[in-house]
Amino acid sequence: MIIWLASYPKSGNTWVRSIIASLIYTNDGIFNFDLLENIRQFPTAKHFRRFTNDIGNLNEIMKYWIKAQDFINLDNKVKFFKTHHLNCKIGKSSFTNKENTLATIYIVRDPRNLVSSISNHYSKSLEESKNFLLSPRYIGGYKKFGEKKKENLTSILGSWQEHYKFWKKNNDSYLLIRYEDLITKPLDELIRIITFLKKFMSIETNTEKNNNIIKTTNFKNLQLLEGKGRFKENAYESTDNKIKFFNLGPENNWENSLDFKIKNEIEQKLSNEMKELGYLK
């Protein structure tokens, strides 16, 4: 069955994915980007080709969300998938169900800090990025050399608010990870992840391995590895202009980038969720 690593874009999913990949798929906890191949994204085209040839049609794809997951789970093994997809139901089509979902780790980030990250990743202005997270959206994967990557399907994103609420709703096996806590207390968050995953699988680790995980998955090291060309999931603004994925990270402070109008609108419209998450008092 599937353990989802779910998040709104630019909220730290790749960071948590790196931590879990080092925990599950190494003996020593030392991270490298090749480990991310063990935790792929859903949905992608390969999951649906046995069911339909109309890969570019979202209305067709949604008919097979559950069948694709049924097929993935035929081996009855625990596996991890990253997703930015909204946990939604459209007509008779549910994105996932309890028969296919073992658990969810949901990664969230202060939406005020998301604005500049979205701006960098999607090449948008701060105003456009604010509107992006406040309004229901679809995303279709990044582009490279002017063409959409073949494996990336259109995903229903919803708004930031919808995304958070829909993944939390009626989710019995759910762990919330705040991006900000990964920065300030990474070892505590790793222990929370280990404790949660032990409910569903055997975890082999020790103090040395845990320390290696924290050291090799910290933001500066991920940034360094990306700078050496080891990261393969960058967005492309144009043919020759690769967008930096690990951009500001812990140094991204909304107080230095957002004007009062944008900050105020986000805090007003997302007040309940931000208070619930500890981002507002």
Contacts in CASP RR format, 6 or more apart in sequence:
PFRMAT RR
TARGET T0000
AUTHOR 0000-0000-0000
METHOD contacts of the structure
MODEL  1
MIIWLASYPKSGNTWVRSIIASLIYTNDGIFNFDLLENIRQFPTAKHFRR
FTNDIGNLNEIMKYWIKAQDFINLDNKVKFFKTHHLNCKIGKSSFTNKEN
TLATIYIVRDPRNLVSSISNHYSKSLEESKNFLLSPRYIGGYKKFGEKKK
ENLTSILGSWQEHYKFWKKNNDSYLLIRYEDLITKPLDELIRIITFLKKF
MSIETNTEKNNNIIKTTNFKNLQLLEGKGRFKENAYESTDNKIKFFNLGP
ENNWENSLDFKIKNEIEQKLSNEMKELGYLK
1 73 0 8 1.000
1 76 0 8 1.000
1 78 0 8 1.000
1 79 0 8 1.000
1 100 0 8 1.000
1 101 0 8 1.000
1 102 0 8 1.000
2 42 0 8 1.000
2 69 0 8 1.000
2 72 0 8 1.000
2 73 0 8 1.000
2 79 0 8 1.000
2 80 0 8 1.000
2 81 0 8 1.000
2 96 0 8 1.000
2 100 0 8 1.000
2 101 0 8 1.000
2 102 0 8 1.000
3 78 0 8 1.000
3 79 0 8 1.000
3 80 0 8 1.000
3 81 0 8 1.000
3 102 0 8 1.000
3 103 0 8 1.000
3 104 0 8 1.000
3 105 0 8 1.000
3 197 0 8 1.000
3 200 0 8 1.000
4 80 0 8 1.000
4 81 0 8 1.000
4 83 0 8 1.000
4 96 0 8 1.000
4 101 0 8 1.000
4 103 0 8 1.000
4 104 0 8 1.000
4 105 0 8 1.000
4 167 0 8 1.000
5 13 0 8 1.000
5 16 0 8 1.000
5 17 0 8 1.000
5 20 0 8 1.000
5 39 0 8 1.000
5 80 0 8 1.000
5 81 0 8 1.000
5 82 0 8 1.000
5 83 0 8 1.000
5 105 0 8 1.000
5 107 0 8 1.000
6 13 0 8 1.000
6 82 0 8 1.000
6 83 0 8 1.000
6 84 0 8 1.000
6 85 0 8 1.000
6 87 0 8 1.000
6 104 0 8 1.000
6 105 0 8 1.000
6 106 0 8 1.000
6 107 0 8 1.000
6 167 0 8 1.000
7 13 0 8 1.000
7 16 0 8 1.000
7 84 0 8 1.000
7 106 0 8 1.000
7 107 0 8 1.000
7 108 0 8 1.000
7 109 0 8 1.000
7 163 0 8 1.000
8 84 0 8 1.000
8 108 0 8 1.000
8 109 0 8 1.000
8 114 0 8 1.000
8 133 0 8 1.000
8 157 0 8 1.000
8 160 0 8 1.000
8 163 0 8 1.000
8 164 0 8 1.000
9 84 0 8 1.000
9 118 0 8 1.000
9 121 0 8 1.000
9 139 0 8 1.000
9 157 0 8 1.000
10 109 0 8 1.000
10 114 0 8 1.000
10 117 0 8 1.000
10 118 0 8 1.000
10 121 0 8 1.000
11 107 0 8 1.000
11 108 0 8 1.000
11 109 0 8 1.000
11 114 0 8 1.000
11 179 0 8 1.000
12 107 0 8 1.000
12 109 0 8 1.000
12 179 0 8 1.000
12 182 0 8 1.000
13 82 0 8 1.000
13 84 0 8 1.000
13 107 0 8 1.000
14 36 0 8 1.000
14 82 0 8 1.000
14 222 0 8 1.000
14 233 0 8 1.000
14 245 0 8 1.000
15 107 0 8 1.000
15 179 0 8 1.000
15 182 0 8 1.000
15 217 0 8 1.000
15 219 0 8 1.000
15 222 0 8 1.000
16 105 0 8 1.000
16 107 0 8 1.000
16 177 0 8 1.000
16 182 0 8 1.000
16 193 0 8 1.000
17 36 0 8 1.000
17 39 0 8 1.000
17 80 0 8 1.000
17 82 0 8 1.000
18 31 0 8 1.000
18 33 0 8 1.000
18 35 0 8 1.000
18 36 0 8 1.000
18 217 0 8 1.000
18 222 0 8 1.000
19 31 0 8 1.000
19 190 0 8 1.000
19 193 0 8 1.000
19 213 0 8 1.000
19 217 0 8 1.000
20 39 0 8 1.000
20 80 0 8 1.000
20 105 0 8 1.000
20 193 0 8 1.000
20 197 0 8 1.000
21 31 0 8 1.000
21 35 0 8 1.000
21 36 0 8 1.000
21 38 0 8 1.000
21 39 0 8 1.000
22 29 0 8 1.000
22 30 0 8 1.000
22 31 0 8 1.000
22 35 0 8 1.000
22 212 0 8 1.000
22 213 0 8 1.000
22 216 0 8 1.000
22 217 0 8 1.000
23 29 0 8 1.000
23 190 0 8 1.000
23 193 0 8 1.000
23 194 0 8 1.000
23 197 0 8 1.000
23 203 0 8 1.000
23 205 0 8 1.000
23 209 0 8 1.000
23 213 0 8 1.000
24 38 0 8 1.000
24 80 0 8 1.000
24 203 0 8 1.000
25 35 0 8 1.000
25 38 0 8 1.000
26 35 0 8 1.000
26 209 0 8 1.000
27 204 0 8 1.000
27 209 0 8 1.000
28 208 0 8 1.000
28 209 0 8 1.000
28 212 0 8 1.000
29 209 0 8 1.000
29 210 0 8 1.000
29 212 0 8 1.000
29 213 0 8 1.000
29 216 0 8 1.000
30 212 0 8 1.000
30 216 0 8 1.000
31 213 0 8 1.000
31 216 0 8 1.000
31 217 0 8 1.000
31 221 0 8 1.000
32 225 0 8 1.000
32 230 0 8 1.000
33 225 0 8 1.000
33 230 0 8 1.000
33 231 0 8 1.000
33 232 0 8 1.000
36 233 0 8 1.000
38 80 0 8 1.000
39 80 0 8 1.000
39 81 0 8 1.000
39 82 0 8 1.000
40 81 0 8 1.000
40 82 0 8 1.000
41 81 0 8 1.000
41 82 0 8 1.000
41 83 0 8 1.000
41 152 0 8 1.000
42 68 0 8 1.000
42 69 0 8 1.000
42 72 0 8 1.000
42 81 0 8 1.000
42 82 0 8 1.000
42 83 0 8 1.000
42 85 0 8 1.000
43 61 0 8 1.000
43 65 0 8 1.000
43 68 0 8 1.000
43 83 0 8 1.000
43 85 0 8 1.000
43 153 0 8 1.000
43 155 0 8 1.000
44 151 0 8 1.000
44 152 0 8 1.000
44 153 0 8 1.000
45 55 0 8 1.000
45 150 0 8 1.000
45 151 0 8 1.000
45 152 0 8 1.000
45 153 0 8 1.000
46 151 0 8 1.000
47 68 0 8 1.000
47 71 0 8 1.000
47 72 0 8 1.000
48 55 0 8 1.000
48 61 0 8 1.000
48 64 0 8 1.000
48 68 0 8 1.000
48 153 0 8 1.000
49 55 0 8 1.000
50 71 0 8 1.000
51 63 0 8 1.000
51 64 0 8 1.000
51 67 0 8 1.000
51 68 0 8 1.000
52 60 0 8 1.000
52 61 0 8 1.000
52 63 0 8 1.000
52 64 0 8 1.000
54 60 0 8 1.000
54 61 0 8 1.000
55 61 0 8 1.000
55 153 0 8 1.000
56 153 0 8 1.000
56 154 0 8 1.000
58 138 0 8 1.000
58 153 0 8 1.000
58 154 0 8 1.000
58 156 0 8 1.000
61 153 0 8 1.000
61 154 0 8 1.000
62 90 0 8 1.000
62 93 0 8 1.000
62 95 0 8 1.000
63 93 0 8 1.000
65 93 0 8 1.000
65 94 0 8 1.000
65 95 0 8 1.000
65 96 0 8 1.000
66 93 0 8 1.000
66 94 0 8 1.000
66 96 0 8 1.000
66 97 0 8 1.000
66 100 0 8 1.000
69 96 0 8 1.000
69 97 0 8 1.000
69 100 0 8 1.000
70 99 0 8 1.000
70 100 0 8 1.000
72 79 0 8 1.000
72 100 0 8 1.000
73 100 0 8 1.000
78 102 0 8 1.000
78 200 0 8 1.000
78 201 0 8 1.000
83 155 0 8 1.000
84 139 0 8 1.000
84 155 0 8 1.000
84 157 0 8 1.000
85 95 0 8 1.000
85 155 0 8 1.000
85 156 0 8 1.000
85 157 0 8 1.000
86 95 0 8 1.000
86 155 0 8 1.000
86 156 0 8 1.000
86 157 0 8 1.000
86 158 0 8 1.000
86 162 0 8 1.000
86 163 0 8 1.000
86 166 0 8 1.000
86 167 0 8 1.000
87 95 0 8 1.000
87 96 0 8 1.000
87 166 0 8 1.000
87 167 0 8 1.000
87 169 0 8 1.000
88 94 0 8 1.000
88 95 0 8 1.000
88 156 0 8 1.000
88 158 0 8 1.000
88 166 0 8 1.000
89 95 0 8 1.000
90 156 0 8 1.000
95 156 0 8 1.000
101 173 0 8 1.000
102 173 0 8 1.000
102 200 0 8 1.000
103 173 0 8 1.000
103 174 0 8 1.000
103 175 0 8 1.000
103 196 0 8 1.000
103 199 0 8 1.000
103 200 0 8 1.000
104 167 0 8 1.000
104 171 0 8 1.000
104 173 0 8 1.000
104 174 0 8 1.000
104 175 0 8 1.000
105 175 0 8 1.000
105 177 0 8 1.000
105 193 0 8 1.000
105 196 0 8 1.000
106 164 0 8 1.000
106 167 0 8 1.000
106 168 0 8 1.000
106 174 0 8 1.000
106 175 0 8 1.000
106 176 0 8 1.000
106 177 0 8 1.000
107 177 0 8 1.000
107 178 0 8 1.000
107 179 0 8 1.000
108 164 0 8 1.000
108 176 0 8 1.000
108 177 0 8 1.000
108 178 0 8 1.000
108 179 0 8 1.000
108 277 0 8 1.000
109 117 0 8 1.000
109 178 0 8 1.000
109 179 0 8 1.000
109 180 0 8 1.000
110 179 0 8 1.000
110 180 0 8 1.000
110 254 0 8 1.000
110 274 0 8 1.000
110 277 0 8 1.000
110 279 0 8 1.000
111 133 0 8 1.000
111 160 0 8 1.000
111 266 0 8 1.000
111 270 0 8 1.000
111 274 0 8 1.000
111 279 0 8 1.000
112 254 0 8 1.000
112 258 0 8 1.000
112 263 0 8 1.000
112 266 0 8 1.000
112 267 0 8 1.000
112 279 0 8 1.000
113 179 0 8 1.000
113 252 0 8 1.000
113 253 0 8 1.000
113 254 0 8 1.000
114 129 0 8 1.000
114 133 0 8 1.000
114 160 0 8 1.000
115 126 0 8 1.000
115 129 0 8 1.000
115 130 0 8 1.000
115 133 0 8 1.000
115 254 0 8 1.000
115 257 0 8 1.000
115 258 0 8 1.000
115 262 0 8 1.000
115 266 0 8 1.000
116 126 0 8 1.000
116 129 0 8 1.000
116 248 0 8 1.000
116 252 0 8 1.000
116 254 0 8 1.000
116 257 0 8 1.000
116 258 0 8 1.000
117 247 0 8 1.000
117 248 0 8 1.000
117 249 0 8 1.000
117 252 0 8 1.000
118 124 0 8 1.000
118 129 0 8 1.000
118 132 0 8 1.000
118 133 0 8 1.000
119 125 0 8 1.000
119 126 0 8 1.000
119 128 0 8 1.000
119 129 0 8 1.000
120 243 0 8 1.000
120 244 0 8 1.000
120 247 0 8 1.000
120 248 0 8 1.000
121 235 0 8 1.000
121 243 0 8 1.000
121 245 0 8 1.000
121 247 0 8 1.000
122 129 0 8 1.000
122 132 0 8 1.000
122 235 0 8 1.000
123 237 0 8 1.000
123 243 0 8 1.000
124 132 0 8 1.000
126 257 0 8 1.000
126 258 0 8 1.000
126 259 0 8 1.000
126 262 0 8 1.000
127 262 0 8 1.000
130 262 0 8 1.000
130 265 0 8 1.000
130 266 0 8 1.000
133 159 0 8 1.000
133 160 0 8 1.000
133 266 0 8 1.000
134 159 0 8 1.000
134 160 0 8 1.000
134 161 0 8 1.000
134 265 0 8 1.000
134 266 0 8 1.000
134 269 0 8 1.000
134 270 0 8 1.000
135 158 0 8 1.000
135 159 0 8 1.000
136 157 0 8 1.000
136 158 0 8 1.000
136 159 0 8 1.000
136 162 0 8 1.000
137 157 0 8 1.000
137 158 0 8 1.000
137 159 0 8 1.000
138 154 0 8 1.000
138 155 0 8 1.000
138 156 0 8 1.000
138 157 0 8 1.000
138 158 0 8 1.000
139 154 0 8 1.000
139 155 0 8 1.000
139 157 0 8 1.000
140 148 0 8 1.000
140 152 0 8 1.000
140 153 0 8 1.000
140 154 0 8 1.000
140 155 0 8 1.000
141 148 0 8 1.000
141 149 0 8 1.000
141 152 0 8 1.000
141 154 0 8 1.000
141 155 0 8 1.000
142 149 0 8 1.000
142 152 0 8 1.000
142 234 0 8 1.000
142 235 0 8 1.000
142 236 0 8 1.000
143 149 0 8 1.000
143 235 0 8 1.000
143 236 0 8 1.000
144 236 0 8 1.000
145 236 0 8 1.000
145 239 0 8 1.000
146 236 0 8 1.000
146 238 0 8 1.000
146 239 0 8 1.000
157 163 0 8 1.000
160 270 0 8 1.000
161 269 0 8 1.000
161 270 0 8 1.000
161 273 0 8 1.000
164 273 0 8 1.000
164 277 0 8 1.000
165 273 0 8 1.000
167 174 0 8 1.000
168 174 0 8 1.000
168 176 0 8 1.000
173 199 0 8 1.000
173 200 0 8 1.000
175 192 0 8 1.000
175 193 0 8 1.000
175 196 0 8 1.000
177 189 0 8 1.000
177 192 0 8 1.000
177 193 0 8 1.000
178 277 0 8 1.000
181 188 0 8 1.000
181 189 0 8 1.000
182 189 0 8 1.000
183 219 0 8 1.000
183 249 0 8 1.000
183 250 0 8 1.000
186 214 0 8 1.000
186 218 0 8 1.000
187 210 0 8 1.000
187 214 0 8 1.000
190 210 0 8 1.000
190 213 0 8 1.000
190 214 0 8 1.000
191 210 0 8 1.000
194 203 0 8 1.000
194 205 0 8 1.000
194 210 0 8 1.000
197 203 0 8 1.000
215 221 0 8 1.000
219 246 0 8 1.000
219 249 0 8 1.000
219 250 0 8 1.000
222 231 0 8 1.000
222 246 0 8 1.000
223 246 0 8 1.000
225 231 0 8 1.000
226 234 0 8 1.000
226 244 0 8 1.000
226 245 0 8 1.000
226 246 0 8 1.000
231 245 0 8 1.000
231 246 0 8 1.000
233 245 0 8 1.000
234 242 0 8 1.000
234 243 0 8 1.000
234 244 0 8 1.000
234 245 0 8 1.000
235 242 0 8 1.000
235 243 0 8 1.000
235 245 0 8 1.000
236 242 0 8 1.000
236 243 0 8 1.000
237 243 0 8 1.000
254 263 0 8 1.000
258 266 0 8 1.000
267 274 0 8 1.000
267 280 0 8 1.000
271 280 0 8 1.000
274 280 0 8 1.000
275 281 0 8 1.000
END
